Amino acid sequence: MTRQPFFVPALLIGIAAIPLILGLVPRNRIYGVRTSKTLSDDRVWYGSNRFGGWAMILSGVVYLVVAYTCPTLERWDDNFSLWLLHLGAFVFPLIASVILTLRYARNL
């Protein structure tokens, strides 16, 4: 499974999400869910980052499940649709997690 195209980025995103879930990241302008609302209130900051961290973990798990169930071929040019499946399984859950997190932060 470590030969999958997005295995390392999915793993790194999951690792980066752990401090957000645990509430270890104070308000800042570099790392975390950064909107004017989250930067102005600790309750919103920590709640949004906890939600966003879990959403990022879930998006990584979605890709890892696809990577496990649909292994890649040795040569990508043999099956471009398989590569598109992996790309979609990585990108779409990640985009969905960002959108859901921003909606969650707006509603806090």
C-alpha positions as CSV (number, residue, x, y, z in Angstrom):
1,M,0.0,0.0,0.0
2,T,2.9,2.4,0.5
3,R,3.4,2.5,-3.3
4,Q,0.0,4.3,-3.8
5,P,0.4,7.8,-5.3
6,F,-1.2,9.8,-2.4
7,F,-0.3,7.6,0.5
8,V,2.4,9.9,1.9
9,P,0.3,13.1,1.6
10,A,-2.7,11.4,3.2
11,L,-0.5,10.3,6.0
12,L,1.0,13.7,6.5
13,I,-2.3,15.4,6.5
14,G,-3.5,13.0,9.2
15,I,-0.4,13.6,11.3
16,A,-0.9,17.4,10.9
17,A,-4.5,17.0,12.1
18,I,-3.6,15.4,15.4
19,P,-2.4,18.6,17.3
20,L,-5.6,20.4,16.0
21,I,-7.8,17.6,17.4
22,L,-6.0,17.7,20.8
23,G,-6.3,21.5,21.0
24,L,-2.5,22.0,21.2
25,V,-2.4,24.8,18.6
26,P,-3.1,28.3,19.9
27,R,-4.6,31.0,17.7
28,N,-2.2,31.9,15.0
29,R,-2.1,33.0,11.3
30,I,-0.1,30.0,10.0
31,Y,-1.5,26.7,11.1
32,G,-5.2,25.8,11.7
33,V,-8.6,27.0,10.5
34,R,-7.9,30.7,10.0
35,T,-10.9,32.9,9.5
36,S,-11.6,36.3,11.0
37,K,-14.2,34.6,13.4
38,T,-11.8,31.8,14.5
39,L,-8.9,34.3,15.1
40,S,-11.1,36.5,17.3
41,D,-12.4,33.9,19.7
42,D,-10.7,31.0,21.5
43,R,-13.9,28.9,21.7
44,V,-14.5,29.2,18.0
45,W,-10.8,28.6,17.2
46,Y,-10.5,25.4,19.2
47,G,-13.9,24.0,18.2
48,S,-13.3,24.7,14.5
49,N,-9.9,23.2,14.6
50,R,-11.0,20.1,16.5
51,F,-13.8,19.6,13.9
52,G,-11.4,20.3,11.0
53,G,-8.8,17.9,12.4
54,W,-11.3,15.1,12.5
55,A,-12.6,16.0,9.0
56,M,-9.0,15.8,7.7
57,I,-8.4,12.4,9.4
58,L,-11.6,11.1,7.9
59,S,-10.6,12.3,4.4
60,G,-7.3,10.6,4.7
61,V,-9.0,7.4,5.8
62,V,-11.2,7.5,2.8
63,Y,-8.2,7.6,0.5
64,L,-6.4,4.9,2.4
65,V,-9.4,2.6,2.0
66,V,-9.5,3.2,-1.7
67,A,-5.7,2.7,-1.9
68,Y,-6.0,-0.6,-0.1
69,T,-9.0,-1.9,-2.1
70,C,-7.8,-0.6,-5.5
71,P,-4.0,-1.0,-5.7
72,T,-2.2,0.7,-8.5
73,L,-0.5,-0.9,-11.4
74,E,3.3,-0.8,-12.0
75,R,2.8,1.5,-15.0
76,W,0.3,4.3,-14.7
77,D,-0.1,4.6,-18.5
78,D,-1.7,1.2,-18.5
79,N,-4.8,2.4,-16.7
80,F,-5.4,6.2,-16.5
81,S,-8.9,5.7,-15.0
82,L,-7.3,4.0,-11.9
83,W,-5.1,7.0,-11.5
84,L,-8.1,9.3,-11.7
85,L,-9.9,7.1,-9.1
86,H,-6.9,7.6,-6.7
87,L,-6.8,11.3,-7.4
88,G,-10.5,11.8,-6.8
89,A,-10.4,9.7,-3.7
90,F,-7.7,12.0,-2.3
91,V,-8.9,15.4,-3.5
92,F,-12.7,15.3,-3.2
93,P,-12.8,14.2,0.5
94,L,-10.2,16.8,1.3
95,I,-12.2,19.6,-0.4
96,A,-15.3,18.4,1.4
97,S,-13.6,18.5,4.7
98,V,-12.4,22.1,4.1
99,I,-15.9,23.2,3.1
100,L,-17.6,21.4,6.1
101,T,-15.0,22.9,8.5
102,L,-15.6,26.4,7.2
103,R,-19.4,26.0,7.5
104,Y,-18.9,24.6,11.0
105,A,-16.7,27.6,12.0
106,R,-19.3,30.0,10.6
107,N,-22.1,28.5,12.6
108,L,-20.3,28.5,16.0
